[in-house]
Amino acid sequence: MTLVSALPRKRTAPASAAGRAARRRAALQWVAVHSAAVAAALFFVLPFVFVFLTSVMTDRQALTSDLWPHHWQWSNFATVWNTPGFLTWWRNTLLYAGLGTLLTVVSSLPVAYALAKFRFRGRSLALMAVVAMMMLPPQVTVIPMYLFWAKQLHLTGSLWPLIIPMAFGDAFTIFLLRQFLLTIPKEYAEAARIDGCGELRTLLRVVLPMAKPAIAAVALFQFFCCWNDYFGPQIYASENPGAWTLSYGLESFKGAHHTNWNLTMAATLLVLAPVIVLFFFAQRAFIEGVTLTGVKG
């Protein structure tokens, strides 16, 4: 009886040792993963912390090596906000980003729907043309496009040369929407057609509600692109300060206050704040849309 009772203890001893080793290994992996995550988070957060702390410093302290404000000067934000032209830059940027995003989504969705659901001669060639347009940098076409808008339509000095082309679709937006629409089963569209819906009504009533995650993702992509655009306003609107956007106006503000780093950082935060807030509120739809459209990276 003693021999029988001793055998299980001899067998369970190695098993308990293996369990402790597995738990120790899991704990070490947890510490390693979370340490790497904390380090990566600090790598991205610390620049924003530095910008914020500098933005609330006095003029004298901003030029020193002190990292913590001696006196929290919140009036820097009011000074930047009341700078002549700053509200105009805000209005122009909202017009450019908002209207540009709306026109891009409205014009690209029907094209993506046709490329995803219709069968017609030349569809593969049209898709290849869309992909080729994605690879074409804007700097290649800037000279002929500038001559067209300046000599033919006389619209330079405004943001319309940047906004109007968005009404004719965007290659990147078309491609992403097409990739998502391919995942929608064709039976939904066929059922709508059987009920008497035309293609436009099928797109609006059936496909559009199911494509909301992808639309949200491409809309955010386009909004961020327009909000941060510096090259376009520099080419078309630099001659008219009343048409400057925040990205171009911030460069002018930096040049005028190159010794006032606290004001420059405060202006930078006021430019970044709407984008950061928008992303945090819409990040769930953004991540879902990016995942479903197959974009990685």
VMD Tcl script that draws the C-alpha trace (Angstrom):
set ca {
  {0.00 0.00 0.00}
  {2.89 2.32 0.80}
  {4.50 1.50 -2.54}
  {1.28 2.20 -4.42}
  {0.78 5.56 -2.70}
  {4.36 6.58 -3.38}
  {4.19 6.03 -7.13}
  {1.79 8.95 -7.94}
  {3.98 11.37 -6.01}
  {7.03 10.35 -8.07}
  {5.05 10.82 -11.29}
  {3.53 14.21 -10.35}
  {6.81 15.78 -9.20}
  {8.17 16.27 -12.74}
  {4.74 17.47 -13.89}
  {4.58 20.14 -11.18}
  {8.13 21.25 -12.02}
  {7.18 21.55 -15.70}
  {4.09 23.55 -14.72}
  {6.18 25.97 -12.68}
  {8.63 26.36 -15.54}
  {5.76 27.05 -17.97}
  {4.27 29.65 -15.62}
  {7.67 31.26 -15.19}
  {8.16 31.33 -18.95}
  {4.70 32.87 -19.46}
  {5.43 35.52 -16.82}
  {8.73 36.42 -18.48}
  {7.03 36.65 -21.87}
  {4.34 38.91 -20.36}
  {6.98 41.20 -18.86}
  {8.96 41.31 -22.12}
  {5.93 42.07 -24.29}
  {4.57 44.77 -21.99}
  {8.00 46.32 -21.55}
  {8.36 46.58 -25.32}
  {4.84 48.02 -25.57}
  {5.57 50.64 -22.90}
  {8.85 51.57 -24.62}
  {7.09 51.95 -27.99}
  {4.32 54.04 -26.39}
  {6.89 56.35 -24.78}
  {8.71 56.64 -28.10}
  {5.55 58.02 -29.72}
  {4.15 59.98 -26.77}
  {7.26 61.80 -25.52}
  {7.54 64.15 -28.56}
  {3.94 65.29 -27.95}
  {4.70 65.78 -24.25}
  {7.74 67.88 -25.16}
  {5.70 70.01 -27.56}
  {2.98 70.53 -24.96}
  {5.39 71.46 -22.15}
  {7.23 73.89 -24.40}
  {3.97 75.48 -25.52}
  {3.11 76.58 -21.97}
  {6.54 78.00 -21.13}
  {7.53 81.65 -21.06}
  {9.61 83.15 -23.85}
  {12.76 83.11 -21.70}
  {12.43 79.51 -20.49}
  {11.59 78.08 -23.92}
  {15.14 78.75 -25.07}
  {16.74 76.98 -22.09}
  {17.37 73.34 -21.26}
  {14.63 73.25 -18.58}
  {12.03 70.66 -19.55}
  {9.38 71.49 -16.94}
  {7.59 74.88 -17.02}
  {8.33 77.16 -14.09}
  {5.18 79.11 -14.87}
  {2.32 77.62 -16.90}
  {1.63 80.33 -19.45}
  {-1.69 79.25 -21.00}
  {-2.02 82.63 -22.65}
  {0.29 81.40 -25.42}
  {-2.65 79.59 -27.03}
  {-4.76 82.75 -26.94}
  {-1.89 84.72 -28.48}
  {-1.62 82.24 -31.34}
  {-5.39 82.07 -31.82}
  {-5.63 85.85 -32.07}
  {-2.78 86.10 -34.57}
  {-4.01 87.91 -37.71}
  {-4.91 85.34 -40.34}
  {-4.99 82.28 -38.06}
  {-8.79 81.95 -38.16}
  {-8.68 82.38 -41.93}
  {-6.20 79.50 -42.17}
  {-8.57 77.40 -40.08}
  {-11.55 78.21 -42.29}
  {-9.63 77.48 -45.46}
  {-8.33 74.18 -44.10}
  {-11.80 73.05 -43.02}
  {-13.16 73.96 -46.46}
  {-10.36 72.16 -48.24}
  {-10.42 69.03 -46.07}
  {-14.18 68.78 -45.61}
  {-15.30 69.53 -49.16}
  {-12.40 67.58 -50.64}
  {-13.22 64.50 -48.58}
  {-16.91 64.67 -49.50}
  {-16.20 65.04 -53.22}
  {-13.63 62.25 -53.19}
  {-15.91 59.72 -51.50}
  {-18.98 60.62 -53.60}
  {-17.08 60.43 -56.89}
  {-15.01 57.33 -56.06}
  {-17.74 55.06 -54.69}
  {-19.64 54.54 -57.99}
  {-16.38 53.81 -59.83}
  {-15.33 51.29 -57.19}
  {-18.77 49.67 -57.33}
  {-18.56 49.32 -61.10}
  {-15.07 47.81 -60.95}
  {-16.11 45.37 -58.21}
  {-19.56 44.21 -59.36}
  {-19.92 44.84 -63.09}
  {-18.61 42.62 -65.88}
  {-17.65 44.67 -68.93}
  {-15.00 44.69 -71.61}
  {-11.87 46.50 -70.49}
  {-12.52 46.16 -66.77}
  {-9.04 44.75 -66.11}
  {-7.50 47.54 -68.16}
  {-9.45 50.13 -66.17}
  {-8.25 48.59 -62.90}
  {-4.66 48.64 -64.17}
  {-5.09 52.33 -64.99}
  {-6.31 53.01 -61.45}
  {-3.32 51.18 -59.95}
  {-0.97 53.05 -62.29}
  {-2.42 56.38 -61.12}
  {-1.64 55.36 -57.55}
  {2.02 54.99 -58.50}
  {2.21 58.37 -60.26}
  {3.59 61.06 -57.90}
  {1.84 64.45 -58.06}
  {5.14 66.20 -58.77}
  {5.14 64.66 -62.25}
  {1.95 66.44 -63.33}
  {2.31 69.65 -61.33}
  {3.69 71.79 -64.18}
  {1.01 71.03 -66.82}
  {-1.72 71.18 -64.18}
  {-0.47 74.54 -62.91}
  {-0.38 75.94 -66.44}
  {-3.93 74.69 -67.00}
  {-5.34 76.26 -63.83}
  {-3.30 79.46 -64.18}
  {-3.47 80.18 -67.93}
  {-6.80 78.65 -68.91}
  {-9.06 79.03 -65.85}
  {-7.18 81.73 -63.89}
  {-7.90 80.06 -60.53}
  {-4.47 80.33 -58.95}
  {-4.38 82.15 -55.66}
  {-7.22 79.98 -54.37}
  {-7.81 76.41 -53.22}
  {-10.16 75.50 -56.07}
  {-7.39 73.92 -58.20}
  {-6.98 71.46 -55.32}
  {-10.68 70.89 -54.57}
  {-12.20 70.60 -58.06}
  {-10.10 67.58 -59.19}
  {-11.39 65.60 -56.21}
  {-14.84 65.61 -57.81}
  {-13.43 63.21 -60.44}
  {-12.32 60.46 -58.06}
  {-9.11 59.42 -56.40}
  {-7.17 56.31 -57.42}
  {-6.25 55.25 -53.88}
  {-9.83 55.69 -52.64}
  {-11.25 53.79 -55.62}
  {-8.87 50.89 -55.07}
  {-9.61 50.59 -51.34}
  {-13.37 50.76 -51.84}
  {-13.21 48.20 -54.63}
  {-11.28 45.80 -52.40}
  {-13.98 46.06 -49.75}
  {-16.91 45.81 -52.16}
  {-15.49 42.54 -53.48}
  {-16.15 41.03 -50.04}
  {-19.88 41.85 -50.17}
  {-21.79 38.79 -51.48}
  {-23.41 39.40 -54.85}
  {-26.65 37.80 -53.61}
  {-27.57 41.03 -51.80}
  {-27.43 43.06 -55.01}
  {-29.25 40.34 -56.95}
  {-32.05 40.27 -54.36}
  {-32.40 44.05 -54.63}
  {-32.62 43.85 -58.42}
  {-35.31 41.18 -58.15}
  {-37.29 43.55 -55.93}
  {-37.13 46.15 -58.68}
  {-34.14 48.29 -57.62}
  {-31.95 49.81 -60.28}
  {-28.18 49.91 -59.99}
  {-28.12 53.36 -58.40}
  {-30.77 52.46 -55.85}
  {-28.99 49.17 -55.13}
  {-25.80 51.09 -54.50}
  {-27.48 53.61 -52.20}
  {-29.88 51.33 -50.31}
  {-27.97 48.03 -50.12}
  {-24.26 48.45 -50.78}
  {-23.72 51.83 -49.12}
  {-24.92 50.79 -45.61}
  {-22.76 47.66 -45.76}
  {-19.71 49.65 -46.89}
  {-19.73 52.15 -44.02}
  {-16.47 50.87 -42.41}
  {-14.57 51.18 -45.69}
  {-16.09 54.59 -46.41}
  {-15.10 55.80 -42.95}
  {-11.53 54.57 -43.49}
  {-11.05 56.23 -46.89}
  {-12.77 59.42 -45.67}
  {-10.31 59.67 -42.77}
  {-7.39 58.96 -45.10}
  {-8.49 61.75 -47.42}
  {-9.28 64.19 -44.61}
  {-5.85 63.71 -43.02}
  {-4.18 64.04 -46.41}
  {-5.94 67.35 -47.13}
  {-5.44 68.68 -43.59}
  {-1.68 68.03 -43.71}
  {-1.17 69.01 -47.35}
  {1.62 71.54 -47.73}
  {2.72 70.99 -51.32}
  {-0.61 71.84 -52.97}
  {-1.33 75.12 -51.12}
  {2.26 76.18 -51.66}
  {1.88 75.76 -55.43}
  {-1.57 77.27 -55.96}
  {-2.33 79.54 -52.98}
  {1.02 80.97 -51.85}
  {0.47 84.28 -53.68}
  {-2.76 84.97 -51.74}
  {-2.50 84.98 -47.90}
  {-6.29 84.86 -47.72}
  {-6.23 81.35 -49.22}
  {-3.52 79.87 -47.03}
  {-4.19 76.68 -45.09}
  {-2.93 75.79 -41.62}
  {-0.01 73.74 -42.93}
  {1.29 76.60 -45.08}
  {0.34 79.30 -42.59}
  {2.18 77.46 -39.81}
  {5.38 77.73 -41.81}
  {4.84 81.47 -42.14}
  {4.07 81.72 -38.41}
  {7.25 79.81 -37.59}
  {9.30 82.19 -39.72}
  {7.79 85.22 -37.97}
  {8.32 83.75 -34.46}
  {11.51 81.76 -34.96}
  {12.81 82.86 -31.55}
  {9.52 82.24 -29.72}
  {9.52 78.45 -29.54}
  {6.69 78.47 -27.03}
  {4.37 80.21 -29.50}
  {5.52 77.95 -32.33}
  {4.76 74.84 -30.26}
  {1.38 76.27 -29.22}
  {0.52 76.87 -32.88}
  {1.63 73.33 -33.71}
  {-0.68 71.91 -31.04}
  {-3.63 73.94 -32.31}
  {-3.02 72.52 -35.79}
  {-2.63 68.93 -34.54}
  {-5.47 68.91 -32.01}
  {-8.43 68.45 -34.43}
  {-6.71 65.57 -36.23}
  {-5.84 63.78 -32.99}
  {-9.33 64.23 -31.55}
  {-10.96 63.06 -34.78}
  {-8.79 59.95 -34.92}
  {-9.52 58.98 -31.32}
  {-13.26 59.29 -31.87}
  {-13.19 57.45 -35.20}
  {-10.36 54.98 -34.62}
  {-12.71 52.01 -34.22}
  {-14.33 52.58 -37.62}
  {-10.94 53.43 -39.11}
  {-9.24 50.24 -37.91}
  {-12.23 48.12 -38.94}
  {-12.29 49.66 -42.40}
  {-8.55 49.30 -42.92}
  {-8.68 45.66 -41.80}
  {-11.60 44.78 -44.07}
  {-10.09 46.50 -47.11}
  {-6.90 44.48 -46.73}
  {-4.50 47.38 -46.13}
  {-1.56 46.36 -43.99}
  {1.32 48.26 -42.49}
}
mol new
graphics top color blue
foreach p $ca { graphics top sphere $p radius 0.5 }
foreach p [lrange $ca 0 end-1] q [lrange $ca 1 end] { graphics top cylinder $p $q radius 0.2 }
display resetview
